[in-house]
Amino acid sequence: MCGIVGYIGEESAQDILLNGLKKLEYRGYDSAGIALLDDEELNVVKEKGRIAALEAATNQDVTATLGIGHTRWATHGAPSKENAHPHQSHTARFTLVHNGVIENYEQLRNEHLANVELKSETDTEVIVQLVEEWVHSGKTVEAAFRHTLSLLHGSYAIALIDKENDDAIYVGKHKSPLLVGTGDGFNVVASDALAMLQVTDQFVELMDGEIVIVSREGYAIETLDGDTVERGPYTAEIDASDIEKGTYPHYMLKEIDEQPAVIRQLLMQYQDEDGRIKLDDDIRKAIRSSDRLYIIACGTSYHAGLVGKQLLENIAEVPTEVHIASEFSYNMPLLSDKPLFIFISQSGETADSRSVLVNVKEKGHSTLTMTNVPGSTLSREADHTLLLHAGPEIAVASTKAYTAQIAVLSILAVDAAKAQGIELDFDPMKELGIVANAMQSLVDQKDVIEQMARDYLSVTRNAFFIGRSVDYYVCLEAALKLKEISYIQAEGFAGGELKHGTIALIEEGTPVIAIATQSHVNGSIRSNVQEVAARGANTCIVSMEGENDLDDNIVLPEVHEHLTPLVSVVPMQLLAYFAALHRDCDVDKPRNLAKSVTVE
Ligand code: F6R
């Protein structure tokens, strides 16, 4: 979603800001802008569309050494040049970029800005106009900034510059992520460390309700109440090369290919020298002392949670519920006596999940975040964190994070089983090694899957995925992958549900892709395939060695039946990738979507 960058130093800020914005492109946006301040001269450029359009509109002769930049994902007001950030106060003295949503902006506008003509439809512009109002009424800039932030309801990460002070970026944060990066003679601001890794790997975490004045020589953090906060930087352990595409045409393809390596990485991270599962004792205790797990997540992470429930209940006999975060917030079920909430979130920033986290923490419940981003908001705010170790995931469509989530859930399930003395008839770590090899053999078969995309998805307007048991959960994920990047209307169905309504959608040539890896439902899912084939569907069966028929379209290498989602999803990811590619879609940055969904 929206992204913020800021630079104050000795170098020309423009290139650093543009490079930073490019690093944030993957998060999804529909307009972008920068503001550069040079000797009280302010240069603001904004464009609808891609950063390339913004770059083309910039003046290369501007050598300002202070600036802020933004990528906007529209919430209030359409994607347009007028609504793009930075926004300016009516005298153009103050210029600001903002991530988040100001819930009371209309009220603030009516109460305090009746005489100010606003130029955009955004909630953001109200913030910068308010700062100007308070400065006119006699407050210092810092006091005006502080007072403005104290009036805001909702979420924000803000960077503001003052035309009359070329040695300060005013920064504030509440619920939306924001970091200050430090360097020698310069400092930076970024909503994501990735954006500024080009200049520093030293970042200072900011907490909700803090403001920071960032100058060339340092930064001063205070709470909104004016208390000084001392906090030094940490080293962001991200390898800058991890966020490059290398020779790949798309991040998504690179990330699909990385999955075997991610599983091997997880085996190293979660295993000690004697081959035993390595897990924080506090996490073990939290699981043991709970009577029910509540997995909370959105989208792909929710789909991983569904597989996780199956693993936790089947392997460890731990009762587990899975909930969509945005539903749970408003429709909370009756809870057990000792719930443990597990938040699954690749980004660790998803606002819907965070809202549940805040809510259940207030009620005193125990919380654990499973995330790919150490130091992310959900990780900081939960009692415990389990890391996915998948490396930065840049493509909007999640792939390697999904498989990492399932792998970590399987490790958690096995550990919980062992803690209860449940005898397992398989060696989970060895089985995950077999999974990594199976994934490798699948990513090596891209030509087969590309042909499948041509055969089944080249002209269709819809596609269905059917499965039973855990295969059904993979079907949900397969459909989400396909629809989000190729815009083909795709749905995942439980095989048994077809005859209760969905089969009415089947027409001559409708693609129906069945996943059939589970022996106990193999016969029934194949009957479902017959039923739709008899009504004209263009059917395809993805099965597993040992469960396969001779004419199945793809036969996955055999893996343990608990772990089949880790491999059956790989051809589904590739299928979506090639379908999108054949339709000339922007694979890594699908329309209307954001990588990190920081608004509810
Ligand atoms: C789809 C996808 C999304 C995310 C969802 C939650 O490919 O990536 O459905 O899974 O927005 O995001 P996280 O996992 O960051 O909480």
Boltz pocket constraint, residues with backbone or C-beta under 6 A from the ligand:
constraints:
  - pocket:
      binder: B
      contacts: [[A, 298], [A, 299], [A, 300], [A, 301], [A, 302], [A, 344], [A, 345], [A, 346], [A, 347], [A, 348], [A, 349], [A, 350], [A, 353], [A, 396], [A, 397], [A, 398], [A, 399], [A, 480], [A, 481], [A, 484], [A, 594], [A, 595], [A, 596], [A, 597]]
      max_distance: 6.0
